[in-house]
Amino acid sequence: MFGSPKHISHDIGDVLVNRVTSLPFKIVEMITLNDIPHVRLRCQAPWDNSTKTIAFSALELTFRIPTGEDADLVPAT
């Protein structure tokens, strides 16, 4: 149902995959900006160590948790 609350459960250390680029990002910090929960993400690709900060509620729109065959995309760290 549109507008129904989702119970998202992500923690520091979780690795998510960007839906557009398929690059893996690890949640490294949870912060509050302007009273809105955000997460700081660090790219886990060997050639890219960039970080980005996005609203916690935007994680489901931008990232996915790798499962099954996609789990191979996540480097073992």
C-alpha atoms as one frame of an Amber mdcrd trajectory, in Angstrom:
protein
   0.000   0.000   0.000   1.347   3.427  -0.904   2.592   5.368   2.106   2.651
   2.397   4.444   5.615   2.414   6.827   8.492   0.088   6.028  10.607  -1.365
   8.773  14.088  -1.140   7.320  16.787  -2.883   9.266  20.296  -1.905   8.181
  23.274  -1.628  10.519  26.831  -0.351  10.436  28.932  -2.868   8.519  26.162
  -3.954   6.132  27.202  -3.966   2.484  24.655  -2.698  -0.033  24.884  -2.612
  -3.822  24.077   0.521  -5.781  21.114  -0.220  -8.067  22.548   1.812 -10.972
  26.300   1.138 -10.897  26.273  -2.253  -9.083  29.154  -1.008  -6.897  29.197
  -2.293  -3.305  28.979   0.253  -0.468  29.437  -0.432   3.250  27.509   1.471
   5.915  30.251   3.055   8.025  28.287   5.521  10.164  24.755   6.472  11.122
  24.186  10.174  11.764  21.334  12.653  12.152  21.245  15.766   9.956  18.445
  18.286  10.493  16.635  15.717  12.657  16.620  13.200   9.785  18.494   9.861
  10.120  21.239   9.463   7.508  23.887   6.850   6.737  27.436   7.412   5.545
  28.490   4.860   2.939  31.986   4.006   1.665  32.504   2.346  -1.713  34.135
  -1.098  -1.430  35.446  -1.281  -5.021  39.263  -1.592  -5.157  39.584   1.443
  -7.450  37.101   3.689  -5.611  37.085   4.647  -1.913  34.555   7.467  -2.206
  31.949   8.125   0.466  28.397   9.388   0.246  25.800  10.353   2.812  22.113
   9.769   2.131  18.908   9.756   4.126  18.226   6.393   5.775  14.794   6.312
   4.136  16.417   6.552   0.673  18.441   3.340   1.084  15.694   1.118  -0.312
  15.367   3.340  -3.395  19.085   3.569  -4.160  20.643   0.364  -2.805  19.833
  -3.311  -2.426  21.276  -6.020  -0.215  23.003  -8.627  -2.376  21.445 -12.088
  -2.244  22.082 -15.341  -4.069  24.303 -14.832  -7.109  24.709 -11.109  -6.316
  26.478 -12.002  -3.068  29.594 -12.676  -5.164  29.786  -8.929  -5.893  30.630
  -8.193  -2.262  34.339  -8.433  -1.417  35.214 -10.516   1.621  36.515  -8.110
   4.276
